[in-house]
Amino acid sequence: MKIIITKNYEEMSERAAGVILGVVKQNPKAVLGLATGTTPLGLYAKMISDRREKGTDYSQIRTVNLDEYKGLPKTHEQSYAYFMKKNLFDGLGITPEQTNIENGTAKDEEAECLRYDALLEELPRDIQLLGLGSNGHIAFNEPGTPFSSGTHVVELAESTVKDNARLFEDISEVPRKAYTMGIKQIMQAKKILILASGANKADAVYKMVKGEVTEQVPASILQLHPDCTLIADEAAAQKL
């Protein structure tokens, strides 16, 4: 695993943008695996600024997202489909037809997971962006998730619900289940870029990089990926 330590969140976002833009400019038809949450917001803002200033073309790019809350329609302000449209896709001129995400309101859970599995087979990702959960989760693959997992519905850990509650008016509104891309599929990406910011991620960063590879720390599997880069600010990397 390549490790880049930056002074702060701003520099982390700048370095991450350089990695993603390098992929896009090398391959204008790249498939980007994307993530939600607060960690990539700075990166996404820099990608939008780059397009505005330099005209980077995303017309042939395709995207695949990691996860979606179960029960939220894509028009809901806290759905990940809405998050991506608001914080990245509109700013890059990416159309809905170029994007892929699980259907949070699908009536048949199993059929939706199989649909997304098949889609991921058709769209091998040139790069997969990840955030790191404070308990070591990647996407919504919580501790104990088998490394062999495909797309599945997960009961969110209480720590994850609490982490995400800041985005809702009340913690009672946070969905307790989500669709998530499996660890097996994350590992199939050609490149992986994982971001970590803040002292609350320091334990997870240490376990991911220095700990044993164990399903109790899902991110630890990234030690085995042939092309994985961690960009962490000093606060998140303090225990390395």
Stockholm file with secondary structure:
# STOCKHOLM 1.0

chainA/1-240         MKIIITKNYEEMSERAAGVILGVVKQNPKAVLGLATGTTPLGLYAKMISDRREKGTDYSQIRTVNLDEYKGLPKTHEQSYAYFMKKNLFDGLGITPEQTNIENGTAKDEEAECLRYDALLEELPRDIQLLGLGSNGHIAFNEPGTPFSSGTHVVELAESTVKDNARLFEDISEVPRKAYTMGIKQIMQAKKILILASGANKADAVYKMVKGEVTEQVPASILQLHPDCTLIADEAAAQKL
#=GR chainA/1-240 SS CEEEEESSHHHHHHHHHHHHHHHHHHCTTCEEEECCSSTTHHHHHHHHHHHHHHCCCCTTCEEEESEEETTCCTTSTTSHHHHHIIIIIHHHTCCGGGEECCCTTCSCHHHHHHHHHHHHHHSCCSEEEEECCTTSCBTTBCTTCCTTCCSEEEECCHHHHHHHGGGSSSGGGSCSEEEECCHHHHHTSSCEEEEECSGGGHHHHHHHHHSCCCTTSGGGGGGGCTTEEEEEETTTTTTC
#=GC SS_cons         CEEEEESSHHHHHHHHHHHHHHHHHHCTTCEEEECCSSTTHHHHHHHHHHHHHHCCCCTTCEEEESEEETTCCTTSTTSHHHHHIIIIIHHHTCCGGGEECCCTTCSCHHHHHHHHHHHHHHSCCSEEEEECCTTSCBTTBCTTCCTTCCSEEEECCHHHHHHHGGGSSSGGGSCSEEEECCHHHHHTSSCEEEEECSGGGHHHHHHHHHSCCCTTSGGGGGGGCTTEEEEEETTTTTTC
//
